[in-house]
Amino acid sequence: MNAKKNITHISLVIFMLAIATIGFSKDKSVESKWAAQPPTIDGLDDDWKEIVLTSEKKVKVDYAVRNNAQNLYVLFVFKDPKSLSNVNATGITLYFNTEGKKKKDHAFHFIRKKVTPDELIAYLERRGESLTEEQRQAIYAKPAFIVYMAERVEKKGKEIFKVTQTPGTLKPGFKISTKDKEIIYEFRVPLAKSEISPLGIGAEPGHTVKIGFEWGGMTDKMRKAMSAKARAESGRGIDRESRSGSMISARVQSSAPKPGKSSRGIPKKYSFWVDVKLAQNK
């Protein structure tokens, strides 16, 4: 009788555990392909014709990963314009973790921006460029530039400055192109994190890296504008109350949507993680 009860109890525990784990799936795992001939970072998929792309159906994007001994290359294709959200304003952030954790301590932010000559010079200097006076004058000769900015950022999204790199080594970079209805992003990130490439992610061929992709949502500029609008609306409500002598409650909507919910007028934020096994040269 006791044996029967024990078996029933064990079966119930197993059943409860099975129910508890429903919906908690592991991150997708993909294998990087060896890049014997490094792809040209031009935003085109010409160098990826022989590579099978992986689909992330929830956000309607396809992607593929390649690497050699020095760099990691990522092709990222938006299949549906709705999934773009406001990517032009937020850019795309790639997070890297070599411990298999979803930590956002090591990240690179990629964004295409229109900048002034002063902003361009500041960006180039942050990347370790040493500009001559002639080069500076050539930059100041134009009113604005379109720049594909690729910078290391900390967990809160703040750029990490004063990171130098040995001359001649490749830096993080990306480009964008449009093909039919698809928007194609192509990224390059250094692998090794050492005195040679301090901007690298600290991984070697054969290792596994967890990569997080994130874009959309609110920018700092949008948050400030929404907060200013909320304060103005609140002020108008108080002013109406003081002039009329009646109680008027000014309801101020939070500047950020609740987790898992979207608010009208607030761009949706997208993100997902994937485990990537880096290829080795055979």
N, C-alpha and C positions, 0 to 999 in steps of 0.2 A: 504493500500500500504506500509506504514511504517512498519507495523507488518510483512508483507512478507519479506521486506528487512532485518529486524532484525533477523528473523528465518534463512534466507539465510546466513547472516553474522555469526550467532552462529554455524550453520552447517559447514561453511567453517573453523571456528576456531577449532572446534572439529576434523575435518578431518586433518587439519594441525598438530594438537597435536598428533593425532594417527600416522601420518607419522613420526613425529619427534622422537617418542618413539620406532619405529621399530629398533630392533638390540640392544636395551638397556635393557637387562633382568636382573633380580635380581640374586644374588648369590644363588647357590643351598642350600637348607636346609636339614639337615639330623638329625636324632635323635640318640643319643648315647644310648647304652644298658648298663644296670647295671652289673658290674663285681663282682658278689658275690664271685667268686673264681678268684683272679687276674691272668691274663695270665703270663706265664713264658716268659721273654724276651729272646728268643732264635732265632728269625728270622723265626720260623716255624708257620704254620697256624693251627696246631693241636688244639689250644685252641679257635679257631674261627669257628669251624665247623657249629655251630648252628646260626651263624650271617650272615645275608644277606649283601653282599657287594654292595656299590654304585659305579657305573661306571662314570668315567669322560672321555667321548668318544673322545674329542678333543686331549687329550694327551695319550689316551689308557692306563689308569691305573684304577684299582679298589681299593677301600679303605673302611674301617669300623672303627667306633669309639666306645670305651667302657670306662666306668669310675666307680670308687667307690668313697668313701668319700675323699680319699687321692690323687689318681692319675688319669691321663688321659692316655688311651692306644690307639694307632693307628696302624692298619694293612694297609700297603701300597704296592700294587702289580703291578709291571710293566708287562703288557701283551705283549708288543711289544718292542724288543730290540732297535728299532729306537728311542723310547721315552726316552731311558736312557741318550742320549746325552753324555756328559763327566762327568756323575755323580760321577764316581770314583775319579775324580780330584776336583770337586766342593763340593761334599757331598750334603745333602739336608738340607734346612733351613725351619723351621716351625715357622710362625709368629702367635701371639695370641693377640686378642684385645677383651676386654669385653664391649666396647662401640658400637659395631656394625660397626666399621670403618676399612678401609684397611690401618691401620697404622703399620709401621714396627719398632716401638719403643721397642717391647718386643718379642724377638726371641731366638730360640735355633738352634745351628748348629750341624749337625750330619755328621761325616765323618769317614771312615775307613782309617787309615794311617799306614805306616811303619815308626817307629820312633827309634831313638837311645836310649840308656839307660838314657842319660841326659834329653832327651825330654820326656821320660816316667816319670821320677822322677818329672820333672817340672809340667807335666800334673796332676799327682796324688796329688801334693801339692796344685795346684790350686783348686782341688776338696775337699780340707780340710783333705786329708790323712796325718797322722803322721807316717812316716816311721822310723823303727828302723835301726841301723847300719847293722844288719844282713840282713834285707830286701834289703837295698841298695846294699850290696855286692852281693846278689843273682841276682839282676837286672844287675849289671855290669858284671856278669859272662856270659851274652849272648850278642851277637853283635847287635841284633835288635829285635823288637817286632811289632806285628800287633795289633793295638789298635783301639777300637770303641770309638772314641772321641765324647762326647756330652757336649757342653758348651754354656752358655748364651752369646749372642752377642748383641751389640747395633745396632742402625739403619744402620750404615755404614759397618756392618759386623765385627767390631773390637771386640775381646773377652773382656768380663768383668771379671777382675781379683779380687782377694781378697774377694770372696764371700764365707763366711763360712756357715756351716749348722750343725744343731744339730746332734751329732753322733747317728747312728741307724736309721735315716730317709732315705728313698729311694731317690736317686739322678736321674736326667735325664739319660736315657740310651737307647740303641738300638742294634739290631743285624740284620744281613743279611743272607739270604739263597737262594739257587737256587732249583727250582722244575720244572722239565721238561724244558720249555722255559721261565718260569716266574722267575722274580727276586723279592724276598719278603723282605720288610723292616718292622720291628716291633719296635715301639717307646713307651717309657714311659716318661711322664712329670708330675711333681708334680702339684697339683691343687692350694692348699692354698699358698698365699704369706704372710708370717708372720714371727715372730721370730722363728717359728718351721721350716719353709721351705721357706727361702728367695728367692729360685730359682723358686718358683711356679708362675703360671700364674695369680693368684688372682681371681679365680672363685670357685663357690660352686655348688654342685649338684642342678639341677633345673634351673641353669642359662644358658644363651645362650652365646657362645663364637664364634667369627669369627676367622677361622684358614686359614692361607695362606701357600701354599706349593710352594717351589721354588728350582730349580736345573738347572744345565747346564750353558752354557754361558762361559764367559772368567774368568779365574783365574788371580790373581795379577801377578803370574809368567808368564802366557801367554801374558799379556799386556806388561810387561817389555821386554819380548823377542821380541814381535812384534815392539815395539817402538825402540829397539836397532837395529833391522833389517832395519827399515825404515830410521833411522839416517845413518846407514852404506851405504844404497843404495843412499841416498841423497849425502853423502860424495863422493861416487864414481862418481856420475854425475857431481859434481862440479870439481873434479879432472880431468875428461875427458875434461871438458870445458876449464880449464886453460892450459892443455897440447896441445890441438888442436887449441885453439884460436877461436873456433866457439861456438855459443850459443847452449848449450844442457840443456833442461829443465828436471830436475829430478822430476817426479811426485810421490809424496808420498801418499799412500793410508792411510786413517784414520785407527787408531788401533781398532776402534769399529764400528760395523755395524749400519746403520741408523735404527731408531725404525720401527719395523714391517717388516724389510727386513733382509735376511741372506746373508752373504758374503762367498765365497768359502774359506774353511779352518777354518772358525770360528764356533765353536759348537753352536747349537741352545739353547736358554734359554727358559725354561718352567716355568709357574706359574699359579696357580688358587686359588680362595678363596671359602670357604664354611662356612655356618652358622651351628653350632652344638649346639643342645639343650642337655645339660647334663642330664643324667638320675638321678632319685632319688630312694633311697631304699624304697620299699613299704612294 
